[in-house]
């Protein structure tokens, strides 16, 4: 029986053992310290971030902020952040704000943690393909977004690939092991003939810490994506069996199912 080291971080379960995000959604951090002003930066807003008169997507627009704008969140209203705009109160969606952790922020527990992110496939191995999408591209895009969010919280992120290159499965595990990573998350998109759809997360068999990590990642993916719950499962995948730390593989959605894609 293989023993997994029992230390890693789970962002989505501060009351359990650790704090980790495979996907570190912004509002989870914001709500944890809504009473204090939080510094952040606007990011990933396709045409800039709209500032509205109230925390409601149907409220009137009173301004706009380009990507890269630094903001101070005065208060949190669900998924909305309250800011000052030219002396007036405005509201912005926290989905497009990367918040910076302060010294007193509970998220600082991940500072200096080493987290291995493994975007599946790459190079000559495109993975699954459908609707003009390739699994290798989807996995890398997600992986780089996760990397940015984790590093924004002070974690050290080790990527098994950062471009469209082929990496052997054993090499992916070696990269994580040599970095002494505290957790390993492999990112994939599923595919199957027929009408299969949904999200499922795999963990290494007989590893309680891996199963726990997989359970929280699965739970949060379902909340964010609204996909069908295919459950948490154990599987002896190479990247899970050859790593020395809690390891999971997330099949985010089915690339060959229209709504999932």
Secondary structure, 3 states (H helix, E strand, C coil): CCCCECCCCCCCCCCCCCCCCCCCCHHHHHHHCCCCCEEEEECCCCCCEEEECCCCCCCCEEEEECCCCEEEECEEECCEEEEEECCEEEEEEHHHEEECCCCCCHHHHHCCCEEEEEECCECCECCCEECCEEHHHHHHHHHHHHHHHHHHCCCEEEECCCCCCCCCHHHHHHHHHHCCCCEEEEEEEECCCCCCCCEEEEECCCCHHHHHHHHHHHHHHHHHHCCCEEEEEECCCHHHHCCCEEEEEEEEEECCCCCCC
